[in-house]
Amino acid sequence: MKVRARFTKVGRVRWTSHRDVARMWERALRRGRVPVAYTAGFSPRPQLSFGLALPTGCESVAEYLDISLATPVDPVDLGALVGPLLPDGVDVVAAGVLEHGAPSLQEMVSSCTWEIEVPGDPDDLGAAIERVLGAASLPIRRERKGRAVVDDLRPSVLALSSAGAGATGALLLAELGTRPRGVRPAELAQAMGIELGLARRTRQLIERDGSRGEPLVADHTGAAFTWERAS
Amino acid sequence: MTSLWPRIESLLAQVTKPARYIGGELGALRPVHAPGRVAWLLLYPDTYEIGLPNQGLQILYEILNERDDAVAERAYAPWTDMEAAMRAASVPLFSLEGSLPASAFDVLAFNLSAELTYTNVLNLVDLAGVPVRSADRGPTDPLVVAGGHCAFNPEPLADFVDAFVLGDGEEAVGELTEVIGAWQAAGSRSRPDLLVALAAVPGVYVPSCYEPVYDDGRLTGVVPRLAGVPARVEKRTIADLGQWPYPKQQLVPLVEVVHDRLNVEVFRGCTRGCRFCQAGMITRPVRERPVEQVDRMVREGLARTGYDEVTLTSLSSADFSGIEGAVSSVINDPECSGQVSVSLPSLRVDAFTVGLAAEIQKVRRTGLTFAPEGGTWRMRQVINKLIREEDLYAAVDAAFSQGWQRVKLYFLIGLPTETDEDVLGIARLARNCVEIGRRHHRSVTVTASVGGFVPKPHTPFQWFGQNTIEELRRKVGLLKDEARATRGLTLRWHDPEATAAEGIVSRGDRRMGAVVEHVWRAGGTFQEWSEHFDLGLWRDALDAAGLDLADAVYRHREQDEVLPWDHLSAGLHRDFLWQDFQEALAEHGLEDCRWTPCYDCGACTGLGVEHMVASAVPPAGGSQGTGQDLATGGAVPVRFLDKAPIVAAVGGERSA
C-alpha cells in the first residue's frame, strides 16, 4: 500500500535542503511508529519517494511524498499522527491512498506555479515581465559539471504576471516548466534582471487526458486539514 | 534584548548550508531570560555540524536550563562565508535559540576539544564584540570560561579566557552560576572581585590570579599572585554517573551533522592505560552507568528522537560490563522492528568476537574501525596497547566472515622508541588483514589511517619530543611505498604540518598565547580544516614571538623540568607518569587496574572516588589487554605486583 502526502515547508525550515526534509520525514515516521516498508539488502532504507526538489531557501505549500507501507494505515490517521512530529513549518495538509501502478511524482509533474516577492517598484517588474514574454529566447549562463553552458529558459516560462504590491515590494506570479529540467526562481530572476525575494511554490501541476490538476489537492487556505482519496 | 533574526535571515541566501544558523532542533529549549538568572551562552569553536553532537555541551545545556537561577543557549562558529556576511552587515555572534547577541549573555562558555580550534575561540569572542584579551574586559562584558579536555593545559589561552574548569562540568556549572549570581546580586562592579571568588571554586583555574615565572627563557613555575588562591588546582570528578542521566533530550538537528545518531554514554574514564591517550589519563577513574539506566536511555532516546542508530559511547565501549546485553537488547527488540543499528566507537580488537559481529550486522553494517595504534608487538608494549596480532586477525576475520568488506585500521607514527621496522609493521599488519579478507570475499578494502603522534599533557609521554615534520613525512613515505605494492590496501595519513601545529599548542606555556593571537589576527581560523590550515601562519607567529618550533615541539623535556601544567592536577601523580614513561622505554606493559590491583596512579586515592564497575572480570573475551590468552569472559588471573607494576615481557608476537 502506498500513501501520498501533501505538506508545506514554510518559515525558518525553508533554509533546510531537500535531503534534510527527507531525513525529517524518516525520523517522524519512526517516532510515530508508522509501519513503513523497508528496502531489502545489507542496508535497509525506508521506501519513501519525494517529488521535485525544492530549492533551499524557497517556501512551498505544495510538497509531496509517497510512502510505501508494510501494513495498511488509514491516510487520515497517518497525517494526523505524523504531522505534529514534523518540525515547525512542515505541516501535512492532505493524504490519500495511491492507486496501484500510479506514476511517480517525478514523472507526473510538468510545471509548478510560484509566488515570488520582488523588492522594488511594481512598475519596474511590469516592464521586466513584458520584456521576457516578448523575447524569443532567454539565455542564462550556468555551470554544469564544471563547464560553463548557456541555457535558454524561455520555453520553460509558461506564464508570468504581476499581482501588484507584495509584502516587501511587488509580487510576481510564474508558472515554470519542469522539462527537460526544472527552472528555479533564482534562475528566472537572473534572466529577468530582477532581485529575488521570498519565493513560494504554490502548486505542482500534472496534465492528464488534456486537463490539468494537482497530484493531491489540498485546502491550502490553511483553515483545516482536508483528507481525500486520491483518484 | 531583541532578536536579531530578521537581520540574520537576510544573510542566509548568500551562504552555504544556511540551516546551520536557524536552530530549531528537536530538544532545543527556549529559556526565559530574567533578572536573577545567569545567562550562559555555550559555544563550540567549530562548525555547527562538528559542534552540535558534542555531548558535553548538551549535558551542561540541560543541567543549566533545569536550574531556576540560570538559562543557557548555544552558538557555534559560523563558516567563513557567514562570518564575512555578518561582519559586512555588522551582525554580531548570536545565539541559535533566541537569536540574541552573544554580548547580552553573562557567560560565554567554550568547549575545548581540540587545540587547533583555539584561533576560533578568539574569533568568536571578537565576533561577539567582546575584547579578546581578558585584561581589556570591563565589568559589563561577559565572563569568558572554558572547559573540556584541552583545559588541562590552559596556558596558551590564559590571556584570553577568564576562568577554566578542569574535569567533569556537571556540578561545577551550578557552583559557577551561584558565584556569578551572588556577585550580580551584590551589585558589585568589580570584575577582579568576581574572578577571585571564582578561583575559590574547586576545579576552577583563573589564570589572572597566577603568574608564570621564567628563568633564562625556561618556565620555572606558575604561582599564585594572591593569597587565598590554591597553589594547585585539582580537577572535578563526579563520583556516580548514574546520578547524571544526561542528556535526557538529546538534540536532533534539522541538518546532517557528524555522529548523527543517538548517543548514550555507558561509562566515563578508562584505565586501559594507553600511554599516548590523554583522554584515558585525565578522566580516571572508571565510572560505569548502571545497565538498567543504559537500557532505559537507549529505549526512551530512540522513541523520542526517531533515530535508527545508537552509539554506546565511552573510551572503550567493549569494556562496559553490560555490553553484550545492551547490544542484543536493542538489536533484538521487537519495538525496534530490526531497524535500529548499534555502533561501538573505539572498539578494541580483543573484544570484537564473531558473536558481537553477528549481532551488530543484523540490521546494517556500519563502518568497522579497529585501532591497533602500533605496527609491532614491541611498539604496542611501549604504548601499552597490549593487543596481540592474533587478536587483530581474529577480529578482522570475524568481521569479514559476517559480511563486511571494508575495514579501517588506525595507527600512530612518531611514537617513542619507534624504528623503521615498527613503521613497516603497520603495512605488514594491514597486508595480512587484506589476505584474511580475500578468504571470504573476492574484493576487500583495508584502509590504514596513520596519524602523527602529538605528546599530550598529563600523560606518560608528556616529556617526549615530537617527531619533526620531515621525520613524519619520511615514515609516511615508507608506508606509501609498501601500500602501492598491495592491492586492496589504502593508506591515509594526517598532514605532518598540522601535527606540528597541534604540537605547538598542546604543550605550550603562556607565551604561546601571543602565537595563537598572531595566527588569528593573520586570518588563521578553522585550522582543523585542511583547506584553511596554514603552517606558514604558525611559523610567522613563532618568529614574531621569538619562539622556536624545535624547542617548543621537538625537544625532549627533562625529568625535573617544570611543565606548564604542573600547577594543575588531573589526579595523577607526576612520579607515576614518569615511572610509566620509563616502563614504556623498557617495553614493559601495565595491566588494567579495573580488574587487577591498584598501582596508585593517584586518581582514586587523590580524588576520594573509586572505580564503579559492575563486572569483576573483563566482560568480553580475548587477551583483554593483558597479553594473555583468555577464554571468552574468562577471569583475569589476579597477581600481586612488586613495586613496579610490570606485565612479564613476552617474546615476539606471541604471549605465554
Contacts between the chains, C-beta under 8 A, distances in Angstrom:
chain1	res1	chain2	res2	distance
A	12	B	9	7.8
A	12	B	22	4.6
A	12	B	23	7.9
A	12	B	24	5.8
A	13	B	22	7.5
A	13	B	24	6.7
A	13	B	254	6.7
A	15	B	12	5.5
A	15	B	18	4.2
A	15	B	19	4.6
A	15	B	21	7.6
A	15	B	22	5.2
A	16	B	19	4.4
A	16	B	22	7.7
A	16	B	254	5.1
A	16	B	255	6.1
A	17	B	17	7.9
A	17	B	19	7.0
A	17	B	255	7.4
A	19	B	256	7.3
A	20	B	19	6.3
A	20	B	254	5.7
A	20	B	255	5.2
A	20	B	256	7.0
A	23	B	256	6.8
A	24	B	254	6.6
A	26	B	306	7.2
A	26	B	308	7.7
A	27	B	252	6.8
A	27	B	305	6.8
A	27	B	306	3.1
A	27	B	307	6.8
A	28	B	306	6.2
A	29	B	306	7.6
A	30	B	306	4.1
A	30	B	307	7.7
A	30	B	308	6.4
A	30	B	339	7.5
A	31	B	303	7.0
A	31	B	304	7.3
A	31	B	305	7.4
A	31	B	306	3.9
A	38	B	339	6.6
A	42	B	364	6.6
A	42	B	365	5.9
A	42	B	403	6.9
A	43	B	364	4.7
A	43	B	365	7.1
A	44	B	339	6.8
A	44	B	363	7.5
A	44	B	364	6.3
A	56	B	18	6.7
A	56	B	19	7.7
A	57	B	12	6.9
A	57	B	13	5.4
A	57	B	18	6.8
A	85	B	306	7.5
A	87	B	24	5.9
A	87	B	26	7.6
A	87	B	254	6.1
A	88	B	24	6.7
A	196	B	13	7.7
